[in-house]
């Protein structure tokens, strides 16, 4: 099932006007996917659920009235930022027991490389990480990122190029 970006934008504008039904609909439409954005970053199901709840509470309380060009990407980035902030507050993700790793299927080489990539992404500056995620995970063009970040094209290209160089170096270790 794909996310209807137009519907998310409409629901966000209604949520900003304190529409509870729109808030419920937005939660129903996006919560499971947003949870799946948060979980790989924090590595703990309960913490991911807490961050998801915190994100939706902040969304409700903030009355964010500014229109967003890419509402789904914006929501993902907000949740991702909350998850990263939580990791930074805690110092680093606590190690999980071997049983939990096996139970979640995280012992596969693919999953371990995903975890390595996530750790390397956390070493980048917020700007570089956001630009790379928007470009490679969400398929946004440089021009779309320019609009999203309200930043010159050259700066966005620099963030992506330098971020990829730093990722390459981190992943080689």
matplotlib code that plots the C-alpha trace (Angstrom):
import matplotlib.pyplot as plt

x = [0.0, 1.5, 1.1, -1.2, 1.0, -1.9, -4.0, -1.2, -0.8, -4.5, -4.7, -1.7, -3.4, -6.5, -4.5, -3.0, -6.6, -7.1, -9.3, -9.3, -10.7, -8.0, -5.4, -6.8, -6.9, -3.3, -2.2, -4.1, -2.6, 1.0, 1.8, 2.9, 5.2, 6.6, 7.3, 9.3, 11.3, 12.1, 12.7, 16.0, 17.5, 16.8, 16.7, 14.1, 10.4, 9.2, 11.5, 10.3, 6.7, 7.5, 9.2, 6.3, 3.9, 6.1, 6.2, 2.4, 2.0, 4.4, 2.6, -0.7, 0.7, 2.8, -0.1, 2.3, 0.6, 3.2, 2.4, 4.9, 5.9, 6.6, 4.4, 5.4, 9.1, 8.6, 6.9, 9.5, 12.3, 10.6, 10.3, 13.8, 15.2, 13.3, 14.9, 18.3, 17.9, 16.9, 20.0, 22.2, 20.6, 21.3, 24.9, 24.4, 22.0, 22.1, 23.3, 20.5, 20.7, 21.6, 18.1, 16.5, 18.8, 18.1, 14.3, 14.2, 16.3, 19.1, 21.8, 21.7, 24.6, 22.1, 20.6, 24.1, 25.1, 21.9, 22.8, 26.3, 24.9, 22.5, 25.4, 27.5, 24.6, 24.4, 28.0, 27.1, 25.9, 22.1, 22.3, 24.3, 22.3, 19.0, 20.1, 21.3, 18.2, 15.9, 17.8, 18.5, 15.7, 12.9, 14.1, 13.9, 15.8, 18.4, 15.8, 13.2, 15.8, 16.6, 13.0, 12.6, 15.7, 15.4, 19.1, 21.1, 21.6, 25.4, 25.1, 22.8, 25.1, 28.0, 26.2, 25.4, 28.9, 30.7, 28.2, 28.7, 32.5, 32.2, 29.8, 32.2, 35.0, 32.9, 31.5, 35.0, 36.0]
y = [0.0, 3.3, 6.5, 9.2, 12.3, 14.6, 13.1, 13.5, 17.2, 17.8, 16.0, 17.9, 21.2, 20.0, 18.9, 22.4, 23.6, 21.2, 18.7, 15.6, 13.3, 14.4, 13.7, 10.2, 9.6, 10.8, 8.5, 5.5, 6.3, 6.8, 5.4, 1.9, 3.2, 5.9, 3.3, 1.4, 4.5, 4.9, 1.2, 0.7, 3.8, 3.1, -0.7, -1.1, -1.7, 0.0, 3.1, 3.3, 3.3, 6.0, 8.2, 7.7, 8.8, 11.8, 12.8, 12.7, 14.6, 17.3, 17.5, 18.1, 20.6, 22.5, 23.8, 23.7, 25.9, 26.2, 24.2, 21.5, 20.6, 17.0, 16.1, 12.4, 13.1, 15.9, 13.6, 10.9, 13.4, 14.7, 11.2, 10.4, 13.5, 12.6, 9.1, 10.5, 13.0, 10.2, 8.2, 11.2, 11.8, 8.2, 8.3, 5.4, 2.6, 0.1, -3.4, -6.0, -9.5, -12.2, -13.7, -10.5, -10.2, -13.7, -13.3, -10.2, -11.8, -9.3, -11.9, -11.9, -10.2, -7.9, -6.7, -6.2, -4.1, -2.1, -1.5, -0.5, 1.9, 3.4, 3.9, 5.6, 7.8, 9.0, 10.2, 12.7, 16.2, 16.7, 18.5, 15.8, 13.0, 14.7, 15.4, 11.9, 10.3, 12.5, 11.8, 8.1, 6.8, 9.0, 9.5, 13.3, 15.3, 17.9, 20.6, 19.1, 19.0, 22.6, 23.5, 21.3, 22.6, 26.2, 26.0, 26.8, 24.0, 24.1, 23.6, 20.6, 19.0, 19.6, 18.0, 14.9, 14.6, 15.1, 13.0, 10.1, 10.4, 10.3, 7.3, 5.5, 6.0, 4.9, 1.8, 0.7, 0.3]
z = [0.0, -1.0, 1.0, -0.6, -0.3, -1.2, 1.6, 4.1, 3.1, 3.5, 6.8, 8.1, 7.3, 9.1, 12.1, 12.3, 12.7, 15.6, 13.7, 15.9, 13.2, 10.8, 13.5, 14.0, 10.2, 9.8, 12.6, 11.0, 7.6, 8.6, 12.1, 11.0, 8.3, 10.6, 13.3, 10.6, 10.0, 13.7, 14.7, 12.7, 14.2, 17.8, 17.7, 20.4, 19.8, 23.0, 22.5, 18.8, 20.0, 22.6, 20.0, 17.6, 20.3, 21.2, 17.5, 17.1, 20.4, 19.2, 15.9, 17.7, 20.2, 17.7, 15.5, 12.5, 10.0, 7.2, 4.1, 3.3, -0.3, 0.6, 3.6, 3.8, 3.6, 6.1, 8.6, 8.1, 8.7, 11.8, 13.3, 12.2, 13.9, 17.1, 17.0, 16.4, 19.2, 21.5, 20.6, 21.2, 24.6, 25.6, 24.3, 22.0, 21.4, 24.1, 23.1, 22.7, 23.9, 21.5, 21.8, 20.7, 17.7, 16.6, 17.3, 15.1, 12.4, 12.8, 12.6, 8.8, 6.9, 5.1, 8.4, 9.9, 7.0, 7.4, 11.0, 10.0, 7.4, 10.1, 12.5, 9.7, 8.8, 12.4, 12.1, 9.4, 10.1, 10.0, 6.7, 4.9, 6.4, 5.4, 1.9, 1.4, 2.8, 0.8, -2.4, -2.0, 0.2, -1.0, -4.6, -4.4, -7.1, -6.1, -7.1, -4.8, -1.9, -2.6, -2.1, 0.9, 2.6, 1.3, 0.4, -2.7, -5.2, -4.9, -1.1, -1.5, -4.0, -1.7, 1.3, -0.8, -2.3, 1.0, 2.9, 0.5, 0.8, 4.6, 4.4, 2.1, 4.5, 7.5, 5.8, 4.8, 8.5]

ax = plt.figure().add_subplot(projection="3d")
ax.plot(x, y, z, "-o")
ax.set_aspect("equal")
plt.show()
